Structures are given as structure tokens and as C-alpha cells.
Amino acid sequence: MRVGFAGTPEFARLALAALADAGHELPLVLTQPDRPAGRGLKLQPSAVKLEAERRGLSLIQPRSLRLDGKYPDDAAAAQAALAQARLDVLVVAAYGLILPAWTLACAARGCLNIHGSLLPRWRGAAPVERALLAGDAETGVCLMSLEAGLDTGPIYDTVRVPIGATTTAPELRSALVAAGVEQLVRCLGAPLPTPIVQQGEPLYAAKILASDLRIDWSQPAAQIDRLIRVGGAWTMFRGKRVKVLAATLDEAGVRVLTVRPEGKPAMSFADFERGARSQPGEFFQ
């Protein structure tokens, strides 16, 4: 199968490598332009670019795919390259650029996307975090056909992934990546079936903001525990922010294990308490 690929971060690199190892033709790879990073803000290539170059694959890095946008020449060049590639399918995995309508028809079988939820539950930007915060017992990966709506396309295949009582967002994301890569190779290794229209009540996975991650200690212990497992949870102590990195949940409630006070390295909660010399009745806020 002639597979085009559009992706940028490490997760997408794994999918690209798996497709190449499975023997698919990869006539064209799209990834985002190099971005400044590090202390010197030097331009750094994406993980997908490095993988494509290592394998000698044809690569383009348009700044936009919108023909009526800020970089119409980039978009027109990408449109021409995709037409010349004569793709059976375009796989999109964490590409990071908006796909305009013309891209949805650039391959014979359209565009496929790996989405980390059990659609239509948790459409949108933060499906992993929202599934954890909601206390879902499971989530999954859907291989779906892209269409104009946000994660509304019909589904080719679904893999379910359990969420354990102590699962963190990074752990869940790793499990979903592994499941999604396997799913992609398996499904493209056989004739694609007719996709099935999504069934059920849609839920939107809104982007997680810093304000969403502030711990409200009046909430139930189970909800606080889930917020900490999402990552980035924080609270205030004596007017300064303290990140709560790890905790456990038992019959007594949430027991904080590791924190990172503002301007300091991570430390055990016991060390934090010793250093703070908190007064009786003094708590996180």
C-alpha cells in the first residue's frame, strides 16, 4: 500500500517506523518545520523528520496547508507533492497542523487518524487527561477516517485499554501509543473494512489549562488523586506554588509523597515538611 504520513513528535515517529518496517511504500512524509529549542534556541528537527531522513524518505515541511492562509506557496507545494505521490491513504498522527478540506481527498482512501479515546467519548485535545479525571475504567484507540468535523469521522477499528487505579497519564499515554502503533500496522496490512459511524453520546475533551490543575482540597480524595495522576497538579503554601508530583490514595485519603516547591528541586514530602517547619493547622491551600 502507498501510504503518505503526516506527523511530528515521538509517538508519530514510532508509527512511521512501524509502517516502514511492515513494508509499506512511503512516498511522502509531512512534518512540521524545525523549531527553536534548548538554551541556545537552535532550530531542532522533529522526531519524524529524523526518522524520515534516516530511512531516506521524501520529506516536506510546509508551514501551513491552507491555500488561503499566510503561507499559500507552502500549501500549494504540499498539494502538488501529495498529488504526485498517488497515495492509497494518508495517515495522520499528531501532525499539529490544521488539515483543510482539500487534504481529505488527497489519497484514494482518504485520511486516517489514530485517536486516543473510545470515540465519540473524549473528542478533542486532551482525551487521555479527561478520561483519567472522569475516573473512566477504560479508554482506547480508534483508527478513524478524518472528515471536516472534530474527531467525528467513522471508525475502522477500536482497541480498548484499561485504566488502573494507580495509572498515571504518562503510563496511559505509553499504553495507548503501543496499542495505536500495533493497530495501525495490523489494519493497513489487510484490506480496510467499511468504517462504522460513531455511536453514542459525544463528550469533548477540552484542553487542560494550568488553572484546571490547581488542587481543591475540599474535593473528594479520589478526585484529587486522579488530578495528581494527570500530572502538573499544584497547590499553594505560604504564597508560593508547590507542585504535587506523586501521592497515594488509601482509607485515610490522599497521602502526598513527592513535591516540587517553587524554585526548588523535587523532594519527598517528608523533607519538605522538615524544611518548612509548618505550624499546627497550617495546610496547603
N, C-alpha and C positions, 0 to 999 in steps of 0.2 A: 504494500500500500504506500502511495506517495503522501507523506504526512508533513505538513508545514507545522511549525511550532512557534508559539509566542509566549515568552516567559522571562522572568528576571532573577528572582532570588534562588537560594539554595534548594528549596523544595522543587522549583521548576527545573533546576539543573538535574536533580535526581530523575525526574520524569523524562527529560530529554535523553539522558544517558541510557535509561531503561529501554526507550524506544529504539535507540541506535543499536543497543546490544541485541534486541529482538529481531533485528534485520530489516526494519522498515527503511524505505528510502526517505531521506530528509533533505529535499532540495532547497529548503529555505528556512532560516531561523530568524525570528524577530526578537529583539530585546531592547530595553531602554538605553538611552545614551549613557556614556560614562558619567559618573557623578563625583564631585569632590568629597573626599573623606580623609579621616586621620588628622593628626596635628598640623600637617602642612597643607591640608586641603587639596592634595593632589588628586587628579582625576583617576578614578578607580573603575575598572570594568566590572560588569555584573557577573555573577556565578555562571549564568547561562552563556554569556559571551566567552568566558574562559573555556567552558566545555565545548562550545561550538568550534572555537579556534583549535583546540587540542585535537578534535576529530576532523578538522579540515572541512567543515560545513560552511555553506554560503550563508552570510550573516548581514543583516541590515539593522540600523538603529535609528529609526525615524523619531523625531521629537514630537510628532503628532501624526495621527491618521485621519484627521479631519480636513477634507478638501477645502472647506470654507473657514478654516481656523487660522491661527497665527503662522503656521509653517506649511502652507499649501504645497510647496515644492517637495518637502519631505513626504507628505501624504501621497502626492501624485507618483513619486518614485516608488513608494511602497506598493501602491496599487498596480503599477506596471510589473514590479517584481513578482507579486503574488499571481498575476495573470499568466506570466511567463512560466511560473513553476508548475502549472497544471496539477493542482493538488486534488487528491481524493478527499482530504479532510484537513482542517486547521485545528490543532489542539492548542487551547489557551490555558495556561497555568500560571496564575499570579503574575500576569504581564504588567499591570499597573497603569496602562493607558486605556482610555475610553475607546471602545470599538464602535465606530459609526456604522450606519446601515449597510454601506457598500461592502464592508468586510464580511458580513454574514453570508454573502453569496460568492465569496472568493474561492470556494472549494466545492467540488461536486456534491459532497455530503454535508456541506456546511461547516460550522464551527462547534467543537466540543469543548466543554469546560469541566474541570474537576472542582466540585464544591463540597466543602467540609461540613455538611449537615444532612439531616434526613428531610429533604425538601418535601413540602413547602415550609416546614418548620425551620426558622432561622435563615431566611433570605437576608442578604446584605453583608455588611463589612466585618462583623465580629461574631460569626457563628460559634466558634469554639468557646469564647468567653461567655456568651449568652447562654449556651447550653449548660455550662458549669454553674453560673449564677442562678439559673432556674431550678437547679437540682435534678436535671434530667438523668435518668438511669442509663441512657444510651444516646449516642449520636451516630454519625456515619459519614459516608462519602457517596455522593451522587455524580455519576457521569451523565452530563446533561447536554442538550443541544442549546446553543445560545440563540436568543432572539432579542427583540428590542427591549422588552421589559427586564427589570432587575431580577435575575435568577428565577425567571418564570418559565423557562423552556421545558419541553418534555424530557423525560429521563430514560436513558438507555439501560442503566444498571445501578443498583444500590448495594452497598456493603455496610453492615451495621457494626459499630464499635462500642463496647460497653464503657461506662464511666464509673470507676471505682469510688469508694468512699473517701479515698485519700488522693485521688488523681489530681495532678496539677495541670494547668494549661499547657506548659511545655511538654509534659508527658503525653497529654491527649493529642496535641498537635503532631508529635512524632508518630504516634499510632495511626493517626489519620493520613499522614504523608505516606507511610509504608503501605497502608491499605489502598490509598489512591493510586500509587505507582503500580502496584500489582494489578489493580482493577483496569487501569488504562491499557497495560500490555495485554492482559487477557482479552479484553473486549475488542481491541484492534487486531488481535491475532485470529479473529473469526469474522465472518460477515456480520456487520452491525444489524441488530434487530430493528424493528419499528419502535421508535421511542414512545413511551406512555405519558400521557398528560398527567401533571401533578394532581394528586388527590389529597384533600384535607384542608384544614384551616391554616392560611399563611400566617407566619409570625416574622416580624422584621428584627434583624439583629443589628441594632444601631451601634455605631462606633462607640468604643469605650473612651470616655473623657476622664481627665485627671480627677475631676470632681466626683465622678462615679466611684472612684476607688478609695475615697475617704471612708474610714470605718465609722459607722454609727453604733456605738457600744450598747445602745438601747435595743438593737435588733436581736432576734433570736440567735443563739450561739451557732446553729447550723448555717445560717445565712452569713454570719461573719467569717466562719471557716471557709465557706465557698469563695467569698471575696478574696481572702488571703491566698487561696489556691489559684485564683486567676492570675495573680502576680501584680506587683505595683501598689498593693494596699498601703495606706498611710494613715497616720493619726497625728495628733499634736501633743507635745509635752513641754510645758513652760514656754509656750510661744514659738516653739520650733517643731519642724516636721520630723517625724520618725517613720521610716518605712518598716512595715512588718513583713519579714521575708518568709518566715515559717512558723507554723503553730500546729497544735494537735487539738482534737476535739474529744472530750470524754464526758462522763456523767456530770462533772463539775462545771463544764462549759469549755470555753476556748482557753488553751494554755499557750501563751506566746513563747516561742523557742529562740528565734533569731530576729534581730532588728538591725537597722542601719540609721543611726541618728544623723541629722543634717550636718554635712561637712565632715563626717567620720566614717571609718570603715565598718563593715558588718561585724556584729559581735553577738555573743549569746545574750539572752535576756537577763541571765543572772549577772553577767559582767556589767550590763547596762544599769541594772538596779544598784549594784555596788558603787558604780561611779556616780550615779545621780543622787544617791543618798536621799531617796524620796521620803517625804514626811507622811505620817499616818493620814489616811484619807486622800492622799494625792494620787490621781489616776490620769491615764491617757484621756484626751478629750477629742 
